[in-house]
Amino acid sequence: MSNLPHNQRAREVQKEHEPFERLNLTELYQMARHAGIVVLPNETREKIIAYLLGEEEPPIVEHGLNSWRHGIMGFVLEHWRALETQLTCPAKTKDPRACFQCVDTQVSACLVMNERDINLIELHRKNQP
């Protein structure tokens, strides 16, 4: 902990949190997901901000759709030439973790819309965060 007087430290903490004050809970959640931080949908604003600032470690969460996120991106990267002009989502960046920026419903929708390729997507699934 800092040796700063309590009031001064409180002002510094408030200043660190200022950039997040205008964001609603959904925006904070999406920002955390974009940063690769696994955040549960029921987390409080204060917790998400603390995770983003590195003040607290988020809990380790085993998320069932994460292996499918890896699968989708593995499939996209393997079939890049055929898919690149069709993509309108974060996958267009070619970042292997692009699907981690998407909410769970979007990942589910991608799987449903590409049901005919599900076996190929499944080949790329990984059980890691």
Phi, psi and omega in degrees: 000153183288154176271007180290149174303151184306313182296320180293318178296320179298320178295321179294318178297317179298319180295322178297327184276344184308315183300340184264349186297327182278348182275140175277176185299320179296318179295320177297317178301313180294323178296318179295315178299319179297326179280359179084015180266123179281117182236131176285144182300340182265012178291150177279161176305315184299319180294315181297317178297318179298321177295316182296325180276352181078016180282333179222152175269131177291155179293150175283121185237128174271109185254125185298330182275347183299322178295329176288327175300315176299318181298315180299312182292324176299317178297314180301314182294323180292328183248031187307311184303322181281334187258337191306323181280348182265343187282134177235011184246182180303340180299338181295347178281346185067011176287123181302341179255018183302321182293345178286350175275347183269146175289160184304322181295327178291319178299314178299318179297320178299319180294317180294316182291339181243035183305325182292341179255010186302324179294323178288322177296318182298330179298336184261002182295142176229143177260068177214157181294000000 
